[in-house]
């Protein structure tokens, strides 16, 4: 391995160590929980995080020196991580937090804008259509009820007139005065009385 490749390898591993420190802080910021808990989800997330970081570092090493491992590579990684902890961590965490809060604010603004421009007018239109449909149905039912009463009343009046002119009322009254009808009515009243007492 030439000195140039070794130099590029050192620089790449220092940068990779800095990247690793930033990635760890980013992962902790997004994965933090109100209460520390150990679950299979946390273990799986940690495993995937370190697997991805290891693959990225190995890919960088593969591009720089074809994946040749030397002791100074680990020292360069540690130097990059230490440099991040000492120099860049505080600034990076501030920038990360600002970026997160800005993204949340933009998301909330877009959500409010969508609700104001699209969702709320659609909901208002649906409520208006519902009210109009209910009003139209009520009007139609009122008209049908009026027409029904308008048609039925003359028929009822005509029926009563025919009933009286044909003297069927006298026949009905004479039937009601017969003994067997009176007994049937009395028996029916007795059954109803007994049924009401049984319900009580």
C-alpha positions, 0 to 999 in steps of 0.5 A: 500500500502506497503512502498516498493510499495510506494518507487517503485511508487515514483521512477517510477513517477520521471522517468516518469516525466523525460520521459515526459520532454524528450518527450515534447522536442522531440515532439517540435523538430519534430513538430516545424514550420517556423511560428507558426500556429494553425490548426486542424492538430496541435490540433490533433497532440497535443491531440494525443501526450498528450493522448499517454503520459497519457496512458503510465504513467497510464500503468507504474502506473498500473504495479507498484501499480495497478493504485492507484492514490495518491497526491504524485504521481503528486508531483513525476511527477513534481519532475521528470520533474523539474529534467529533466529541470534542469539537463538533458534537455541541454544534451538531446537536444544536443544528440537529435540534433546530432542523427537527423543530423546523421540520415539525413546524413546517409539517404542522403548517402544511397540515393546517394549510391542507385542513384549511384549504381542502379538508374543512371546505369539503366537510362544510360542503358535505354538511350543507349537502346533508342538510339540503337532502334532509330538508328536501326529504322533509318537504317531500314527505310533508307534501305527500302527507298533505296530498294523502289527507286531501285525498283520504278525507273526501273518501272518508266523508263519502264513505260515512255518507254512503254508510248512513244513506244505506242505513247500514248503521241501523243494521250494525246497531241492531247487531250490537244489541244482540245477546251473543255480541254483548256476551262476546264484548263482555268476555273480551273485556274480562280477558283484557282485565285479567291480562292487565292484572297479570301484567301488574 
